[in-house]
Amino acid sequence: MPADCEPAALGLLPGDGDEFIVIAGALRGQRGFFSRDAGGAVVAVDLGGRIFHRVPDALV
């Protein structure tokens, strides 16, 4: 994944999963998905095989 990518728009894909596709920018066409905890909150994003974990609110 290139360093310093500009923010880009995502499109949610149909179905019962939490899959998305990048629709603009340097990563256009990359697919990914959201990971959720037992309560349904998003805890991580997988983009291009790399997992980005959510930073707890207490650390922001």
PyMOL commands that set and color helices and strands:
alter all, ss='L'
color gray80, all
select helices_A, chain A and resi 57-59
alter helices_A, ss='H'
color red, helices_A
select strands_A, chain A and resi 10-12+19-22+31-36+42-47+50-53
alter strands_A, ss='S'
color yellow, strands_A
deselect
rebuild
show_as cartoon
